[in-house]
Amino acid sequence: MSWPTQRPKKPFQPTATASAAPQSARKLPRPVFIGGFLLGVVTCYGIYSYKATGLGEDVDPSTFDVSCRYNATASTFDRDVDFTERWTGIVRLRQELVEQARGHVLEAAVGTGRNSAFYDFDRVKSLTLLDQSQEMMEVAKARWQETNPNEPCRFFIQSALDPLPASLDSEDRGYDTIIATMSLCSTPMPQLFLRDLATGLAPLIPTASTNCTDADPILRPRILLLEHGRSHYSWLNKLLDVTAPSHALEHGCWWNRDIGQIARESGLKVLDIRRKHFGTTWRLELELPDEAQGSGRQHWLADTREKIVQSKADFEQKQSELGKQMKEQDEVRRRDADLEKWRRDQREKMKKGGN
């Protein structure tokens, strides 16, 4: 399925009422209308993505895990984003992405299950939903019962950086489609996140008329992503960079990441990248690299798992060091606050003594 294209506009047909309008009536100049529309899109998308908090200072995204923020926002998440996702067309993009799922399907970082209503069970043989937040998963389960009460689905509460649940494929080959939407912004290791998802993909099995290079992309095991990140425009990227730390601390999302660079650095094969909303909305299709097909598959899987285990250990060490630094900073701030309070008390005593 191709990326959505803009429908051609119907030519304006003046009516008798319009032709009889007073001469003083003026149509809004086109540049003003377009500019206002674009400003509205930016403003609405900004509200969707960011609320000023004043929390962030210099925070290194490689040493700070903000994904736990979703535990606190699970109950209000849908209410906070629903209007702007619909107004900016994100819901439609979700639907068009998920409708491509086929075979045995895994959705990682499912959140509150905002894609649940879009799966086509004439094409989907089994569905597995995964998220590390228990609070978000509880909302996702409730939504599933409401939208797909008669369709089976498996739910797993775990990180996508842990070994993935086995698919229900009778030959234990893996998943035909893996989906993740708005997920790369919240994981502390996005490249490894993608690489670990790829370990769950089924290998491409060549037939007499198909080899690993000319198979129809729609029939190949794929990772389908809908993400948000850096823009085409430097002025907007500067805004994203300035606000990213406080936004991440408040909402659990680093919204200034270069999604294309992350995909390339993951080592996976990038089949397609398309962008909307000034380039901040990314739609990607990925698949296993050539070295992960055929006889090299087991070596690639073992190498990937080893890298993930080592990277997680390094990250946990950084988290521990960061925790100590933050504790020390909190202690310094507490002592400074106590000292300032003592000074105020002394000044008050001196004023009273002078009187």
Salt bridges, closest charged atoms under 4 A:
ASP78 OD1 - ARG114 NH1 2.73
ASP78 OD2 - ARG143 NH1 3.21
ASP82 OD2 - ARG86 NE 3.24
ASP82 OD1 - ARG114 NH2 3.19
GLU85 OE2 - ARG94 NH2 2.98
GLU85 OE1 - ARG114 NE 3.11
GLU96 OE2 - ARG92 NH1 3.77
ASP162 OD1 - LYS312 NZ 2.50
ASP169 OD1 - HIS104 NE2 3.80
ASP196 OD1 - ARG305 NH2 2.52
ASP241 OD1 - ARG230 NH1 2.75
ASP272 OD2 - ARG274 NE 2.89
GLU285 OE1 - ARG222 NH1 2.92
GLU285 OE2 - ARG283 NH1 2.39
GLU287 OE1 - ARG220 NE 2.62
GLU287 OE2 - LYS269 NZ 3.66
ASP290 OD1 - LYS269 NZ 2.69
ASP303 OD2 - ARG195 NH2 3.61
ASP303 OD2 - LYS307 NZ 3.37
ASP330 OD1 - ARG333 NH2 2.42
GLU331 OE2 - ARG334 NH2 2.52
GLU331 OE2 - ARG335 NH1 3.77
ASP338 OD2 - ARG334 NH1 2.93
GLU340 OE2 - ARG347 NH2 3.65
ASP345 OD2 - LYS341 NZ 3.33
